[in-house]
Amino acid sequence: ALHPAAGGGSTCRLHVDPVGTGAPPPTRPHCSGAGGQFSVLSPLGDLRGQRPLNIWPCLPDPDWASYTLGVFICLSCSGIHRNIPQVSKVKSVRLDTWDDAQVEFMTSRGNHVARAAFESKVPPFYYRPSASDCQLLREQWIRAKYERQEFTYPERQEPYSAGYREGFLWKRGRDNGQFLSRKFVLTEREGALKYFNRSDAKEPKAIMKIEHLNATFQPAKIGHPHGLQVTYLKDNSTRNIFVYHEDGKEMVDWFNALRAARFHYLQVAFPGASDADVRGTGSRGRACLGPTSGSLDPQQTEGFRKRWFTMDDRRLMYFKDPLDAFARGEVFIGSRESGYTVLDGLPPSTQGHHWPHGITIVTPERRFLLACETESEQRAWMEAFRKVVDRPMLPQEYAGEVGGAAWGPSP
């Protein structure tokens, strides 16, 4: 049907197949708009609620599109696409004018077709960002996919797939908080990440074994848009270092090189595990959900103290300050089948807490009590805890349960 267009002329309500299912569009009436141009009023048509899952990693109903790539995108990603105009040109599917050729191209393409073309060779360890990830990860994913075409031509993946990487990163000093340039070397063969205080140093300042290492972007905490937090075990205690690089691609390449090394380690250490299981452990996540008040004393002889808590896969750690190098304590959180559970609220007899929204973590040995300042923070923590508890443990995770450190007193 035709609908009046602002300023005269005509527009057409068009059926566009956003996921490339190949469904034929309905017969389109001739439009006499000037220059054969149309306003795409309903770009997703009846397919909006029928799209396959995971076609759009951002939002379910994107209102923007790249008419040179043939993909539908969200508002946030549209800004990234606009920064690579040599590859992607963006229009609103509701507000902008579309000509015949652009509409036909969008009809013939869609996100499913684009994914087959631009994501055919994504390495199993490579991190695919979601809407909740930082700007850097989302931007470099889009650039790697469309601008550099790294997942079409595997030889372009060498910076993070070679098994060896060295370079300089800005590292935060543990005592003075200043960022200084330090040389880092990642070697998959040795299963280690090393850093050196001087470029000509013979011995590394620290050796971080890949089997005990994790990394996550924390730009807000570190105060730099490319800030990366690296966590590892040192003398059975969790240690954090904070690094960044001025070049966003360099930092994301380091991040995925670490993931590649860990993926390789898990393949060797657990040869019977499927790629999906290895990928699940190699892609360990972290919920840095901010300050929470906690009592770490099951007998309640100590009161609640405000601490910064971090969830690193199944390891829950607390810090006095977000940028502390060492965790003050940590606990392993297993699965429901192993006797772990999370309860909403605190026991009625609990005293000494000032924040009203409580959480009780039940382990086979004891209970841990936490309190959040707001209900939204409590919900976020509960969701993070339940995801871990509801997930069956993998064989390689039982080693963490046996060797995991216990909570200590709250200094």
Wavefront OBJ file of the C-alpha trace (Angstrom):
o trace
v 0.000 0.000 0.000
v 1.092 3.555 -0.675
v 1.345 6.132 2.066
v 1.715 9.896 1.774
v 5.264 11.183 2.138
v 6.237 14.467 3.678
v 6.730 17.160 1.088
v 4.779 15.327 -1.613
v 5.666 12.191 -3.554
v 5.081 8.656 -2.349
v 6.594 6.050 -0.092
v 6.248 2.295 -0.093
v 5.863 -0.078 2.819
v 8.457 -2.684 1.900
v 9.145 -6.222 2.992
v 12.895 -6.659 3.599
v 14.371 -10.029 4.580
v 16.905 -8.993 7.258
v 18.336 -12.424 7.899
v 18.732 -13.602 4.341
v 16.249 -16.452 4.528
v 15.504 -16.102 0.854
v 11.777 -15.608 1.358
v 10.396 -13.791 -1.689
v 9.105 -10.294 -1.001
v 5.489 -9.521 -1.694
v 4.664 -7.816 -4.958
v 5.634 -4.183 -4.651
v 3.412 -1.583 -6.303
v 5.020 0.940 -8.590
v 6.031 4.116 -6.772
v 6.255 7.403 -8.528
v 8.465 9.106 -5.947
v 11.052 11.407 -7.440
v 14.112 9.525 -8.619
v 12.598 6.175 -7.700
v 13.353 6.691 -4.000
v 11.531 5.129 -1.075
v 11.327 5.499 2.665
v 11.667 2.098 4.297
v 8.909 2.372 6.877
v 8.823 -1.266 7.987
v 12.218 -2.756 7.141
v 11.820 -6.002 9.047
v 8.209 -6.666 8.149
v 6.732 -9.836 9.575
v 10.219 -11.303 10.012
v 11.044 -9.018 12.920
v 9.723 -11.558 15.407
v 10.850 -14.609 13.422
v 14.565 -13.977 13.035
v 16.996 -16.740 14.033
v 18.730 -16.230 17.366
v 22.119 -14.552 17.565
v 21.884 -12.858 14.178
v 22.302 -9.481 15.845
v 24.623 -9.575 18.849
v 23.418 -6.170 20.045
v 19.702 -5.479 20.074
v 16.708 -7.479 18.822
v 15.155 -4.707 16.719
v 17.848 -2.692 14.923
v 16.677 0.547 13.332
v 19.800 1.214 11.280
v 21.400 -0.507 8.310
v 24.614 -0.500 6.323
v 23.454 -0.293 2.727
v 26.929 -1.185 1.412
v 27.252 -4.346 3.538
v 23.574 -5.284 3.580
v 23.302 -5.677 7.352
v 20.948 -4.308 9.978
v 22.613 -2.744 13.037
v 21.741 -0.970 16.283
v 22.257 2.712 17.014
v 25.463 2.100 18.970
v 27.063 0.030 16.217
v 25.916 2.497 13.565
v 28.312 5.048 15.053
v 31.205 2.599 14.640
v 30.178 1.833 11.061
v 30.166 5.550 10.275
v 33.846 5.669 11.227
v 34.729 3.259 8.396
v 32.945 4.993 5.472
v 35.244 3.348 2.944
v 33.595 0.046 3.890
v 30.200 0.798 5.420
v 27.657 3.514 4.724
v 24.745 3.811 7.129
v 21.125 4.907 6.921
v 18.149 4.880 9.230
v 15.601 2.299 8.141
v 12.803 4.569 9.326
v 13.907 8.133 8.699
v 16.168 8.119 5.649
v 15.308 7.843 1.973
v 16.289 4.702 0.081
v 16.559 4.248 -3.685
v 15.582 1.152 -5.637
v 19.091 -0.291 -5.858
v 19.689 0.029 -2.117
v 16.369 -1.607 -1.256
v 17.017 -4.480 -3.670
v 20.503 -4.985 -2.209
v 19.178 -5.102 1.356
v 16.469 -7.527 0.248
v 19.023 -9.883 -1.281
v 21.494 -9.725 1.602
v 20.715 -9.540 5.316
v 22.702 -10.386 8.436
v 22.668 -14.128 7.879
v 24.267 -13.805 4.446
v 26.790 -11.283 5.737
v 27.720 -13.543 8.636
v 28.409 -16.426 6.262
v 30.644 -14.158 4.194
v 32.503 -12.201 6.897
v 32.610 -14.681 9.826
v 33.426 -17.908 8.035
v 36.843 -18.330 9.700
v 36.523 -16.874 13.204
v 38.996 -18.745 15.470
v 37.280 -20.695 18.283
v 39.106 -18.661 20.942
v 38.309 -15.219 19.470
v 36.045 -13.146 21.679
v 32.708 -12.183 20.113
v 31.471 -9.090 21.962
v 27.907 -8.475 23.100
v 25.941 -5.286 23.681
v 27.190 -5.093 27.279
v 30.872 -5.111 26.316
v 33.023 -2.001 26.188
v 33.256 0.248 23.135
v 36.760 -0.969 22.279
v 35.784 -4.632 21.934
v 32.737 -3.836 19.805
v 34.640 -1.435 17.561
v 37.560 -3.791 16.946
v 35.185 -6.696 16.258
v 33.443 -4.649 13.567
v 36.724 -3.429 12.099
v 38.255 -6.924 12.140
v 35.205 -8.355 10.414
v 34.444 -5.755 7.755
v 37.451 -3.452 7.388
v 40.384 -5.853 7.836
v 38.409 -8.994 6.885
v 40.419 -11.083 9.326
v 37.772 -13.811 9.419
v 37.735 -14.144 5.642
v 41.515 -14.343 5.205
v 43.071 -16.355 8.097
v 46.597 -15.138 7.298
v 45.522 -11.776 8.719
v 45.026 -13.377 12.152
v 48.770 -13.750 12.739
v 48.991 -11.048 15.476
v 46.969 -13.206 17.871
v 47.248 -16.700 16.362
v 51.019 -17.139 15.996
v 51.597 -18.537 19.497
v 54.142 -15.845 20.322
v 53.804 -12.123 20.889
v 55.972 -9.417 22.391
v 55.658 -5.686 22.744
v 55.380 -2.796 25.157
v 52.355 -1.973 27.293
v 51.745 0.706 29.883
v 51.585 -1.060 33.256
v 50.321 0.437 36.507
v 52.818 0.360 39.364
v 51.629 -1.583 42.395
v 52.817 0.956 44.960
v 52.817 4.384 43.294
v 49.945 3.912 40.832
v 51.939 5.372 37.919
v 51.786 3.768 34.489
v 55.208 2.898 33.073
v 56.182 1.261 29.792
v 57.030 -2.399 30.260
v 58.030 -5.145 27.853
v 55.643 -8.119 27.709
v 56.296 -11.506 26.110
v 53.631 -14.157 25.558
v 54.840 -17.607 24.614
v 52.384 -20.391 23.969
v 55.153 -22.981 23.985
v 56.085 -22.122 27.578
v 52.474 -21.443 28.532
v 53.368 -18.124 30.109
v 53.043 -14.349 29.931
v 56.141 -12.490 31.175
v 56.931 -8.865 31.737
v 60.278 -7.100 32.168
v 61.068 -3.893 34.046
v 63.681 -2.968 31.410
v 63.765 -3.711 27.710
v 67.291 -5.155 28.040
v 66.564 -7.185 31.195
v 67.614 -10.820 31.048
v 65.161 -12.067 33.646
v 61.444 -11.234 33.797
v 59.950 -9.370 36.712
v 56.998 -11.764 36.739
v 55.980 -14.995 35.035
v 52.248 -15.591 34.751
v 51.261 -19.144 33.874
v 48.514 -19.310 31.279
v 46.668 -22.036 33.174
v 45.991 -19.581 36.039
v 45.534 -16.413 33.969
v 42.482 -14.430 32.992
v 42.001 -11.021 31.372
v 39.123 -8.619 30.996
v 38.674 -5.060 29.826
v 37.965 -2.605 32.648
v 38.187 0.885 31.108
v 36.171 2.656 33.812
v 38.107 1.111 36.688
v 41.530 1.674 35.098
v 40.684 5.109 33.758
v 41.641 4.441 30.128
v 39.368 3.296 27.256
v 41.817 0.481 26.426
v 42.432 -0.619 30.024
v 42.914 -4.370 30.524
v 42.969 -6.175 33.868
v 45.096 -9.333 33.952
v 44.567 -11.727 36.862
v 46.864 -14.620 37.766
v 47.973 -16.713 40.726
v 51.170 -15.856 42.587
v 52.119 -17.972 45.607
v 48.524 -19.259 45.780
v 47.172 -15.708 45.946
v 45.331 -13.871 43.207
v 47.323 -10.977 41.746
v 46.051 -8.212 39.439
v 48.019 -6.102 37.013
v 46.521 -3.254 34.986
v 47.767 -2.386 31.505
v 46.789 -0.457 28.398
v 48.067 0.475 24.939
v 47.269 3.666 23.084
v 46.361 1.671 19.970
v 43.025 -0.104 20.427
v 43.806 -2.809 17.882
v 47.060 -3.644 19.680
v 45.239 -4.065 22.976
v 42.526 -6.298 21.531
v 45.179 -8.348 19.703
v 46.920 -8.913 23.055
v 43.611 -9.893 24.613
v 42.860 -12.486 21.929
v 46.455 -13.731 21.919
v 46.037 -14.516 25.629
v 42.788 -16.319 24.866
v 44.506 -18.289 22.093
v 47.293 -19.372 24.439
v 44.815 -20.473 27.091
v 42.728 -22.328 24.511
v 45.861 -24.169 23.379
v 46.766 -25.029 26.984
v 43.318 -26.480 27.671
v 43.389 -28.552 24.492
v 46.679 -30.108 25.607
v 45.781 -30.441 29.299
v 42.333 -31.941 28.689
v 42.515 -33.832 25.381
v 39.214 -35.599 26.022
v 37.219 -32.389 26.314
v 35.189 -31.144 23.377
v 36.024 -27.859 21.675
v 32.854 -26.413 23.191
v 33.994 -27.329 26.719
v 37.485 -25.993 26.104
v 36.051 -22.832 24.608
v 33.765 -22.388 27.603
v 36.640 -22.493 30.059
v 39.021 -20.536 27.867
v 36.427 -17.790 27.553
v 36.201 -17.197 31.260
v 34.177 -14.160 32.150
v 34.381 -11.712 34.989
v 31.662 -9.749 36.708
v 33.271 -6.692 38.275
v 30.123 -5.476 39.897
v 31.533 -2.909 42.250
v 31.547 -2.245 45.958
v 29.534 -4.560 48.158
v 29.422 -4.868 51.912
v 30.310 -8.331 53.142
v 30.828 -10.319 56.285
v 33.498 -12.967 55.801
v 33.152 -14.403 59.268
v 30.584 -17.251 59.538
v 30.360 -16.806 63.308
v 29.444 -13.124 62.895
v 32.125 -12.006 65.332
v 33.171 -9.423 62.745
v 30.858 -6.815 61.276
v 30.222 -6.005 57.648
v 32.908 -4.033 55.842
v 32.700 -2.333 52.479
v 34.834 -4.155 49.910
v 35.159 -4.345 46.124
v 34.112 -7.789 44.896
v 35.089 -9.428 41.618
v 33.765 -12.649 40.095
v 36.347 -14.372 37.891
v 34.542 -17.391 36.470
v 34.083 -19.545 39.634
v 36.410 -17.504 41.843
v 34.794 -14.792 43.957
v 37.386 -12.338 45.271
v 37.294 -9.183 47.337
v 39.581 -6.158 47.409
v 39.874 -3.191 49.728
v 40.363 -0.945 46.667
v 39.349 -1.680 43.044
v 42.977 -1.334 41.873
v 44.566 -3.464 44.582
v 47.250 -5.787 43.246
v 46.263 -8.675 45.531
v 42.859 -9.995 46.575
v 42.256 -9.921 50.326
v 40.373 -13.202 50.069
v 38.621 -15.499 47.633
v 36.346 -18.509 47.477
v 35.561 -21.113 44.841
v 31.901 -21.324 43.828
v 30.914 -24.712 42.442
v 27.700 -25.985 40.937
v 24.347 -26.761 42.513
v 25.043 -30.482 42.144
v 28.120 -30.042 44.368
v 26.169 -28.392 47.182
v 26.460 -24.703 46.270
v 23.502 -22.361 46.165
v 22.674 -18.648 46.404
v 19.829 -17.255 48.517
v 18.067 -13.915 48.329
v 18.431 -12.076 51.660
v 20.253 -12.630 54.938
v 19.438 -14.841 57.944
v 17.021 -13.075 60.353
v 19.597 -12.970 63.138
v 22.198 -11.114 61.023
v 23.532 -7.952 62.634
v 25.961 -5.193 61.733
v 24.973 -4.568 58.117
v 23.973 -1.107 56.920
v 22.829 -1.972 53.383
v 19.381 -3.573 53.089
v 19.704 -5.901 50.088
v 21.326 -9.113 51.251
v 22.721 -12.221 49.553
v 23.656 -15.509 51.208
v 26.132 -17.807 49.446
v 25.884 -21.391 50.677
v 28.837 -23.735 50.160
v 29.251 -27.300 51.454
v 31.418 -25.973 54.333
v 29.912 -22.626 55.313
v 27.820 -19.590 54.435
v 28.996 -16.176 53.264
v 26.898 -13.070 53.757
v 26.913 -10.049 51.444
v 24.820 -6.888 51.337
v 24.262 -4.456 48.462
v 23.344 -0.797 48.673
v 20.648 -0.930 45.979
v 18.191 -3.514 44.735
v 19.559 -3.280 41.189
v 23.052 -4.153 42.421
v 21.623 -7.097 44.334
v 19.830 -8.368 41.221
v 23.001 -8.069 39.155
v 25.001 -10.038 41.722
v 22.278 -12.672 42.092
v 22.178 -13.169 38.332
v 25.968 -13.529 38.169
v 26.039 -16.018 41.051
v 23.152 -18.101 39.734
v 24.663 -18.393 36.276
v 27.759 -19.927 37.845
v 25.897 -22.193 40.279
v 23.461 -23.430 37.627
v 26.278 -24.326 35.201
v 27.558 -27.912 35.534
v 31.220 -28.101 36.398
v 33.660 -29.196 33.720
v 36.375 -31.758 34.550
v 39.101 -29.119 34.438
v 37.222 -26.958 36.947
v 37.430 -29.506 39.743
v 41.140 -28.709 40.064
v 40.156 -25.170 41.000
v 37.775 -26.474 43.653
v 40.458 -28.601 45.286
v 43.153 -25.938 45.132
v 41.008 -22.864 45.622
v 41.854 -20.480 48.398
v 39.438 -19.885 51.247
v 38.203 -16.589 52.563
v 40.386 -14.920 55.120
v 39.487 -12.339 57.754
v 38.490 -8.930 56.494
v 41.458 -6.631 57.096
l 1 2 3 4 5 6 7 8 9 10 11 12 13 14 15 16 17 18 19 20 21 22 23 24 25 26 27 28 29 30 31 32 33 34 35 36 37 38 39 40 41 42 43 44 45 46 47 48 49 50 51 52 53 54 55 56 57 58 59 60 61 62 63 64 65 66 67 68 69 70 71 72 73 74 75 76 77 78 79 80 81 82 83 84 85 86 87 88 89 90 91 92 93 94 95 96 97 98 99 100 101 102 103 104 105 106 107 108 109 110 111 112 113 114 115 116 117 118 119 120 121 122 123 124 125 126 127 128 129 130 131 132 133 134 135 136 137 138 139 140 141 142 143 144 145 146 147 148 149 150 151 152 153 154 155 156 157 158 159 160 161 162 163 164 165 166 167 168 169 170 171 172 173 174 175 176 177 178 179 180 181 182 183 184 185 186 187 188 189 190 191 192 193 194 195 196 197 198 199 200 201 202 203 204 205 206 207 208 209 210 211 212 213 214 215 216 217 218 219 220 221 222 223 224 225 226 227 228 229 230 231 232 233 234 235 236 237 238 239 240 241 242 243 244 245 246 247 248 249 250 251 252 253 254 255 256 257 258 259 260 261 262 263 264 265 266 267 268 269 270 271 272 273 274 275 276 277 278 279 280 281 282 283 284 285 286 287 288 289 290 291 292 293 294 295 296 297 298 299 300 301 302 303 304 305 306 307 308 309 310 311 312 313 314 315 316 317 318 319 320 321 322 323 324 325 326 327 328 329 330 331 332 333 334 335 336 337 338 339 340 341 342 343 344 345 346 347 348 349 350 351 352 353 354 355 356 357 358 359 360 361 362 363 364 365 366 367 368 369 370 371 372 373 374 375 376 377 378 379 380 381 382 383 384 385 386 387 388 389 390 391 392 393 394 395 396 397 398 399 400 401 402 403 404 405 406 407 408 409 410 411
